[in-house]
Amino acid sequence: MDEPILAINHRSPTPQWGSPCPGHRGDDGLLFDAGHAGKHMTPGWRFADHEVFRRREVARFGVADPVFEKRCTHPRCADNEGFQLSRKYKSFLRRTRKSVVLSLAGRTDTCVRSSHICQGSSGLLLVREEFLKPTFLETYSMQKKLLALAAMSACGIASAQSSVTLYGVIDTSYESVKTNAGRISGFGGSGYRGSRIGFRGVEDLGGGLKAGFVMEGGFNADNGSGAGSTTANNQNGGLGAGALIFGRRSTVSLSGSFGELRFGRDYNPNQYNWGYFDPIAYGNTVGTAAADWASSAMTQPWTRVSNSIGYFLPGNLGGINGQVMYAFGERASNETFAGTTPAYAVGRSTKKNGTFIGGRIGYTEGPIDTQVTYDRTTYAAGTFNVSPLGIAAIPTGSSTELTWGASYKFGSIKPMVLIARRQNDDAGGLGNTLTMNGWNIGAIWTVGGGEVQMSYGRAKLSSALLATEPEAHKWSIGYLHNLSKRTAVYGYLARVGNSGGAALTAASASPGALGAVGGAANINGTSTGFQIGVSHTF
C-alpha cells in the first residue's frame, strides 16, 4: 500500500517541529520526512521526523524543483495563508494518472494566480486515492480521529457542499513624505496591504461545476472609515469614501474544467504584471514604481473594472495561463458631452465612454513567470482629463496599454523586470497622442523570516502637445519581516527625481494615504518618503 504523498496542517495538539524555523511561513502541523524531503524541498523548512515521502516516489518524480514551495504572499490570494504547489509536481501527477484529492476545510477561494493551488491551510490534504481507503486509515500511524477529519476534508467536503468565509486585513503605517514644497507626516489607512474585510463562498453544483462569490470592501485602519474606490461604471470620479462598500471586489462566478467565468467588479488583467513584476507595487507604499504612478494617472479603470465579464483559462494547460475581460460603460445611447471645453469635445457622443476590453496571456513553470497584458478603455475625444507625473491636466480620449513582465527565481533571490507603454488618443486636440514609456527592474531576496525588496525604474511622457519630455526616476528599498503567518512588520524608503517638467512625489499609494505637499516648487524637484507599519490578516 502506498503512503500518502503529502499531509499538511493536521492540527496536531502537539507541534511536530523540533524548534521554530525562522524561515518557515506555514503551519506547525506540516509533516515531511526529514531524510528524503529535506533534499528536495525549499531550503529553510524544518520537517517532522515522520515518513511521508518514500524513496521510490521521490526517485520516480526526479524533483529538481521543490514539490511544495513557499506560502503564497500575494495580497489577492485568499487570506495569504495558502501554499503554492509546484507545477512540475502537478504535471507529474497528471502523467502518472495518480488519483489525487485536493480539498480543504474552511477555505474555498482559489488564488487569482492560475499557477497556484492556494486554498488556505486549514485542513488541506493532498493524498493518494488509497489514503482514503478504510483499511489504510486503520493501519496508518497518525491518530485515527485526526486522519478521519483530514479525510473528510479531502473528500470535497462531502457533508457540506457550500461554505462562506469571513476574512480580512488590518494594516496601518506611519509615513513621512518630503517634497521641495514641504513635508507631511502621520498615519495612513493602509500600507503593505490594503486594509479590507470580505466574504467569499463556494457551492458545489455537481459534475465538477462550482458557483462562487467574493465581496470585499476596503477601509482605513487609522480612523475606521470606509476607503473610497475608483471608477463607478469606469468613468471619472469614485465610488466615494466614508461608508464601507465592496469596491475592492464584488463578483459571482462559475468554474469547472473549462476554466472560470466571473461577473461583476474585478481586477484589471494588467494588475497581474503591475503586482507580480514590481516587488513593491502591491504594497501600495512609498516604494510604488514611477511607471505605476504614471500609467494609473492616464486611465480609468486601472486597478479594478466595474460591470465586467471575465474568463480565466483552466490551470491544467502545462504552464500556459491567461484571462480576457470585457466591461460595459453603461452610458445612454443619446448621451453627449455636456461641457463647454475643450472645443473639440463639445457635442460628441459619449455613449461608449467607459467601455473596457483587456486580457493577459503568460507562461508560468517552475521558477519562470512571464506575462503580457493589454487593455483599452474607450472615451470620446477630449472627454477624459489626465495629469500623469504631476503635469497640468490634459484632455484626452481613449487609453491603451501594453505591458510585459518576467521573473526568474534563483534560490532565495527573485529578480524581475516590467516594461509598459500607455497611449492616450486625441490629447489636447484631434489626432494628437500622449504616450508614457516606463520600465522597472527589481528583486525580492528572501532572508531569515522576511524579505528584502528592491526596485529602480523610470517613466517618460512624450507628445507633440508638450514642449519637453517630462520624466521621473525612482529607487525604492524595503524590508518585510513575518512575526507569524498572519502578522508582519515592514519599512520602506524611496527617492524620486524629476526632469522635463515632471513633479512626481514619493507619496504612498495606499488607501487613506496622506499624499504630499504640492506646489510649483516640486517641478523638476526631488522627493523622499519613508514608511513603517504593521499588517495583520485574519
C-alpha positions in Angstrom: 0.0 0.0 0.0 1.4 3.4 -1.0 1.9 6.1 1.6 0.3 9.5 1.2 2.3 12.0 -0.9 1.6 14.9 1.4 -0.2 15.6 4.6 -0.4 19.2 5.7 -1.8 21.0 8.7 -3.4 18.2 10.5 -3.7 20.4 13.6 -1.9 18.2 16.0 -2.3 19.3 19.6 1.5 18.9 19.9 3.6 20.8 17.3 5.7 18.5 15.2 8.7 20.9 15.0 11.8 20.4 17.0 12.1 24.2 17.2 10.6 27.1 15.4 12.1 27.7 12.0 12.9 31.4 11.2 12.1 31.0 7.5 9.0 28.8 7.9 5.8 30.5 6.9 3.4 27.7 7.2 1.6 25.7 9.9 3.2 23.7 12.8 1.4 20.6 11.7 3.2 20.2 8.4 4.6 16.6 8.0 7.6 15.7 5.9 10.2 13.1 6.1 13.5 14.7 7.2 15.6 12.1 5.5 14.1 12.4 2.0 12.1 15.6 1.7 14.9 17.8 3.1 16.9 17.1 -0.1 14.2 18.2 -2.4 12.3 20.9 -0.7 12.7 24.7 -0.4 15.7 25.4 1.9 14.8 26.8 5.3 11.9 24.4 6.1 12.1 22.1 9.1 10.5 18.7 8.8 8.9 16.4 11.3 10.5 13.1 11.9 7.8 11.2 10.2 7.8 9.0 7.0 5.6 10.6 4.4 7.7 10.5 1.2 9.0 7.2 0.1 12.3 7.0 -1.7 10.8 5.4 -4.8 8.3 8.2 -5.1 11.0 10.9 -5.0 13.1 8.9 -7.4 10.2 8.4 -9.9 9.4 12.1 -9.7 13.1 13.1 -10.0 12.4 16.5 -8.5 14.7 19.3 -9.4 12.4 22.0 -8.0 10.5 21.9 -4.7 7.3 19.9 -4.5 5.9 22.4 -2.1 7.0 26.0 -2.5 6.7 28.9 -0.1 3.4 30.3 1.2 1.7 32.5 -1.3 2.1 36.1 -0.2 0.1 37.8 -3.0 -2.4 40.3 -1.4 -5.2 38.9 -3.5 -4.6 35.3 -2.5 -7.4 34.4 -0.2 -6.2 35.4 3.3 -2.5 34.9 2.4 -2.3 31.6 4.2 -2.2 29.5 1.0 0.6 27.4 -0.3 1.7 27.1 -3.9 2.1 23.6 -5.3 4.9 23.1 -7.8 3.5 23.0 -11.3 6.1 20.3 -12.2 4.8 18.1 -9.5 1.2 18.6 -10.7 2.4 17.7 -14.2 3.9 14.5 -12.7 0.6 13.6 -11.1 -1.2 14.0 -14.5 1.4 12.0 -16.4 1.3 9.1 -14.0 -2.6 9.3 -13.8 -2.5 9.2 -10.0 -5.8 9.9 -8.3 -5.3 12.9 -6.2 -7.8 14.7 -3.9 -7.0 18.3 -3.1 -9.6 19.8 -0.8 -10.0 21.9 2.3 -11.9 22.7 5.4 -13.0 26.3 5.9 -11.1 27.8 2.9 -12.6 27.6 -0.6 -11.4 30.5 -2.6 -8.6 30.0 -5.1 -5.7 32.3 -5.7 -6.0 34.7 -8.6 -2.8 33.4 -9.9 -3.6 30.4 -12.0 -0.3 28.7 -11.3 -1.1 28.4 -7.6 -3.3 26.0 -5.8 -4.0 28.3 -2.9 -7.0 27.4 -0.9 -5.8 28.1 2.6 -4.0 26.0 5.1 -6.9 24.8 7.3 -7.3 21.1 6.9 -5.7 21.0 3.5 -4.8 17.4 2.5 -3.2 16.0 -0.7 -3.2 12.2 -0.8 -3.3 9.2 -3.0 -6.6 7.6 -3.6 -5.5 4.6 -1.4 -5.0 7.0 1.5 -8.8 7.3 1.8 -9.5 3.6 2.0 -10.7 2.4 5.4 -8.1 -0.4 5.6 -5.3 2.1 5.1 -6.7 4.5 7.6 -6.7 1.8 10.2 -3.0 1.0 9.7 -1.6 4.4 9.2 0.4 5.8 12.2 -1.5 9.1 12.6 -4.1 9.4 15.2 -7.3 7.9 13.7 -9.5 10.9 14.7 -7.2 13.4 13.1 -6.8 11.3 10.0 -10.6 10.8 9.6 -11.1 14.5 9.9 -8.5 15.2 7.3 -10.0 12.5 5.0 -13.4 14.2 5.3 -11.8 17.4 4.2 -10.1 15.7 1.3 -13.4 14.2 0.1 -14.5 17.5 -1.3 -16.5 18.4 1.8 -19.0 15.7 1.1 -21.1 16.6 4.1 -21.1 20.4 3.4 -21.5 21.4 -0.2 -21.2 25.1 0.4 -19.3 27.4 2.7 -18.9 31.1 3.4 -15.7 32.5 4.9 -15.1 35.9 6.5 -11.5 37.2 6.0 -9.6 40.5 6.1 -6.5 42.5 6.6 -5.8 45.3 9.1 -2.8 47.4 8.1 -1.7 50.8 9.2 1.6 52.6 9.0 3.4 55.8 9.8 4.6 57.7 6.7 6.5 60.8 6.1 6.9 62.4 2.6 9.1 65.4 1.9 9.0 67.5 -1.3 10.5 70.8 -2.3 7.3 72.4 -1.2 7.2 70.9 2.3 6.7 67.8 4.4 3.7 65.9 5.6 3.8 63.1 8.2 1.3 60.9 10.1 -0.6 57.6 9.9 -2.1 56.2 6.8 -5.1 53.9 6.4 -3.1 51.1 4.9 0.5 50.2 3.9 2.0 46.9 2.9 -1.5 45.5 2.3 -4.7 47.4 1.8 -7.0 47.1 4.9 -10.1 45.2 4.0 -12.9 43.0 5.1 -14.5 40.4 2.9 -16.7 37.4 2.4 -16.2 34.6 0.0 -18.1 31.4 -0.6 -18.5 28.4 -2.9 -21.1 25.9 -3.7 -20.5 22.5 -5.3 -23.1 22.2 -8.1 -22.1 18.7 -9.0 -20.4 17.3 -12.1 -17.3 19.4 -11.5 -19.2 22.7 -11.7 -18.9 25.2 -8.8 -20.5 28.6 -8.1 -18.6 31.1 -6.0 -18.7 34.7 -4.9 -16.4 37.3 -3.4 -17.5 40.6 -1.7 -14.5 42.7 -0.5 -14.5 46.2 0.9 -11.6 48.4 1.9 -11.4 50.6 5.0 -8.9 53.0 6.6 -7.4 51.3 9.7 -6.2 54.6 11.1 -9.7 56.0 11.6 -12.1 53.2 10.8 -13.7 54.9 7.8 -14.5 53.1 4.6 -11.9 53.5 1.9 -13.2 55.1 -1.4 -12.9 53.1 -4.6 -12.3 54.4 -8.0 -14.4 54.3 -11.2 -18.1 53.9 -10.9 -19.0 52.5 -14.3 -15.4 53.1 -15.4 -15.9 56.8 -15.5 -14.1 59.8 -13.9 -14.8 60.0 -10.2 -15.0 57.5 -7.5 -17.5 55.4 -5.5 -17.0 57.6 -2.5 -15.5 57.2 0.9 -16.8 57.0 4.5 -19.2 54.1 4.2 -17.9 50.5 3.8 -18.6 49.3 0.3 -17.5 46.3 -1.6 -15.4 48.3 -4.1 -12.3 46.2 -3.9 -14.1 43.2 -5.4 -17.7 42.1 -5.9 -18.0 39.1 -8.2 -20.0 35.9 -8.7 -18.5 33.1 -10.7 -19.0 29.7 -12.3 -16.0 27.4 -12.6 -15.2 23.9 -13.8 -12.8 22.0 -16.1 -13.5 24.7 -18.7 -12.0 27.4 -16.5 -13.8 30.2 -14.8 -16.5 32.7 -15.8 -16.6 35.7 -13.5 -19.0 38.6 -13.4 -19.0 42.0 -11.5 -16.3 44.3 -10.3 -12.9 42.6 -10.6 -9.2 43.3 -11.1 -8.0 44.7 -14.4 -5.9 42.0 -16.2 -2.9 44.4 -16.2 -2.7 44.1 -12.4 -1.0 40.7 -12.7 2.0 42.4 -14.2 2.0 45.6 -12.0 1.6 43.3 -9.0 4.0 40.4 -9.7 6.8 42.2 -11.5 7.3 45.2 -9.3 8.5 43.9 -6.0 7.0 46.7 -4.0 3.9 47.7 -6.1 1.2 45.7 -4.3 2.4 47.1 -1.0 0.9 50.4 -2.0 3.7 52.0 -0.1 6.0 55.0 -0.8 8.0 52.5 -2.9 5.5 52.0 -5.7 7.2 52.4 -9.1 7.2 55.6 -11.1 5.7 53.9 -14.2 2.9 52.6 -12.0 2.0 56.1 -10.9 2.2 57.5 -14.5 0.1 54.7 -16.0 -2.6 54.8 -13.3 -3.0 58.6 -13.8 -3.7 58.2 -17.5 -6.8 55.9 -17.4 -9.8 54.7 -15.5 -10.3 51.9 -14.8 -6.8 50.9 -13.8 -6.7 48.7 -10.8 -10.3 47.4 -10.9 -13.0 47.2 -13.5 -16.8 47.6 -12.9 -19.6 45.9 -14.9 -17.2 43.2 -16.2 -17.4 39.8 -17.7 -14.2 37.8 -17.3 -12.9 34.4 -18.4 -9.9 32.6 -16.9 -8.2 29.7 -18.5 -8.1 26.4 -16.6 -5.0 25.6 -14.6 -4.1 22.4 -16.4 -2.5 23.8 -19.6 1.1 22.9 -18.9 2.1 26.4 -17.6 0.0 28.5 -20.0 -2.4 30.8 -18.2 -4.4 33.8 -19.1 -7.7 35.7 -19.0 -9.9 38.1 -21.0 -12.3 40.7 -19.8 -15.0 43.0 -21.3 -16.8 45.7 -19.3 -19.7 48.0 -20.1 -19.6 51.7 -19.6 -23.3 51.8 -19.1 -24.0 55.1 -20.9 -27.2 56.1 -22.6 -27.3 55.8 -26.4 -28.2 59.5 -26.8 -25.7 60.9 -24.3 -23.3 63.6 -25.4 -20.5 65.6 -23.8 -22.2 68.4 -21.8 -19.1 70.6 -21.1 -18.0 73.7 -22.9 -14.3 73.0 -23.1 -12.3 71.7 -24.8 -14.0 72.9 -28.0 -13.2 69.7 -29.9 -15.2 67.6 -27.3 -18.3 69.7 -27.3 -21.4 67.8 -28.5 -19.5 64.5 -29.1 -21.3 61.2 -28.3 -20.2 59.6 -25.1 -22.3 56.5 -25.3 -19.3 54.3 -25.4 -17.3 56.1 -22.7 -16.0 53.6 -20.1 -16.3 50.5 -22.3 -13.3 48.3 -21.5 -11.6 45.4 -23.1 -8.4 43.7 -21.7 -6.6 40.4 -21.5 -3.5 38.6 -20.3 -1.5 35.6 -21.6 1.5 34.1 -20.0 3.6 31.1 -19.1 4.5 30.0 -15.5 6.5 26.9 -15.0 8.9 26.3 -12.0 11.0 29.4 -11.4 9.9 31.1 -14.6 7.0 33.5 -14.9 6.4 35.8 -17.9 3.2 37.6 -18.9 1.9 40.1 -21.5 -1.2 42.2 -20.8 -3.3 44.6 -23.0 -6.2 46.9 -22.1 -8.1 49.6 -23.8 -10.8 51.9 -22.4 -12.9 54.0 -24.8 -13.5 57.7 -24.3 -14.8 60.3 -26.8 -12.1 62.7 -27.9 -11.4 65.4 -25.2 -13.7 64.0 -22.6 -11.2 62.4 -20.3 -8.7 64.6 -18.4 -5.3 63.2 -17.2 -2.4 64.6 -15.3 0.5 62.0 -15.2 3.7 62.7 -13.4 2.2 65.9 -11.9 1.9 67.9 -15.1 -1.0 70.2 -15.9 -4.2 68.4 -16.8 -4.7 67.5 -20.5 -8.0 66.5 -22.1 -7.7 63.1 -24.0 -9.7 60.3 -25.5 -9.3 56.5 -25.4 -6.5 55.0 -23.5 -4.5 51.8 -24.4 -1.8 50.0 -22.5 0.6 47.1 -23.3 2.9 45.6 -20.7 5.4 42.8 -20.5 6.8 41.4 -17.2 9.0 38.5 -16.3 10.7 37.0 -13.2 13.0 34.1 -12.5 13.7 32.6 -9.1 17.4 31.8 -8.3 17.2 30.1 -4.9 16.4 32.8 -2.4 16.6 35.7 -4.9 13.9 36.5 -7.4 14.8 39.2 -10.0 12.1 40.7 -12.1 11.5 43.3 -14.9 8.5 45.2 -16.1 8.1 47.3 -19.3 5.0 49.3 -20.0 3.6 51.6 -22.7 0.4 53.6 -22.4 -1.0 55.9 -25.0 -4.0 58.3 -24.9 -5.6 59.4 -28.1 -6.7 63.0 -29.0 -4.6 64.6 -26.4 -5.2 68.4 -26.4 -6.6 68.1 -29.9 -7.8 65.6 -32.6 -5.0 63.3 -33.8 -2.5 64.1 -31.0 -1.3 61.4 -28.7 0.1 61.4 -25.2 2.4 58.4 -24.6 4.0 57.1 -21.4 7.0 54.7 -21.7 8.2 53.2 -18.5 10.2 50.4 -17.1 11.1 48.9 -13.7 13.7 46.4 -12.5 13.8 44.9 -9.1 14.3 41.8 -6.9 13.0 40.1 -3.8 15.5 38.5 -1.6 14.2 36.0 1.0 16.4 36.2 4.1 15.6 34.8 7.5 12.0 35.3 8.4 11.4 38.1 5.9 12.1 39.7 2.5 14.3 42.5 1.2 12.5 44.2 -1.7 14.4 46.5 -4.1 13.4 48.4 -7.3 14.5 51.1 -9.7 12.5 52.5 -12.6 11.7 55.4 -14.9 8.7 56.8 -16.7 8.8 59.4 -19.5 6.0 61.3 -21.3 6.0 62.3 -24.9 3.6 64.3 -27.1 3.6 66.9 -29.8 1.5 68.9 -27.3 4.4 69.1 -24.8 7.4 71.4 -25.3 9.5 69.0 -23.2 9.5 65.3 -22.2 8.6 65.1 -18.5 10.5 62.2 -16.9 10.7 60.8 -13.3 13.0 58.1 -11.9 12.6 56.4 -8.6 14.5 53.9 -6.5 13.0 52.1 -3.5 14.0 49.6 -0.9 12.1 47.9 1.8 12.1 45.0 4.3 9.1 42.9 5.4 9.5 40.7 8.5 7.0 38.0 9.3 6.4 37.8 13.0 3.9 34.9 12.3 2.0 33.5 9.4 -0.6 36.3 10.0 1.4 39.3 11.3 4.2 41.2 9.7 6.1 44.5 10.3 7.7 46.4 7.4 9.6 49.5 6.5 10.2 51.3 3.1 12.4 54.1 1.8 12.0 55.8 -1.6 13.6 58.7 -3.5 12.2 60.4 -6.6 13.9 62.7 -9.1 12.1 64.7 -11.8 13.1 66.5 -15.1 11.4 68.0 -18.1 8.6 69.5 -16.1 7.6 66.4 -14.1 6.6 66.7 -10.4 6.1 63.2 -9.2 6.4 62.7 -5.4 7.2 59.8 -3.1 3.7 59.7 -1.6 2.2 56.4 -0.6 -0.2 54.7 -3.0 -2.2 53.1 -0.2 -5.9 53.9 0.5 -6.2 56.7 3.0 -2.6 57.9 2.3 -1.5 61.3 3.4 -0.4 62.4 0.0 2.4 65.0 -0.4 2.7 68.8 -0.2 2.1 70.1 -3.7 3.3 73.3 -5.4 5.2 74.7 -8.3 8.4 74.1 -6.3 8.1 70.4 -7.0 8.5 70.8 -10.7 11.9 69.2 -11.7 12.5 68.7 -8.0 13.1 65.7 -5.7 11.0 63.9 -3.1 11.8 61.4 -0.4 9.4 59.2 1.6 9.7 56.6 4.3 7.1 54.3 5.9 7.0 51.8 8.8 4.0 49.8 9.7 2.3 46.6 10.9 0.0 44.3 9.0 -2.3 41.5 10.3 -4.5 39.1 8.4 -7.5 37.2 9.7 
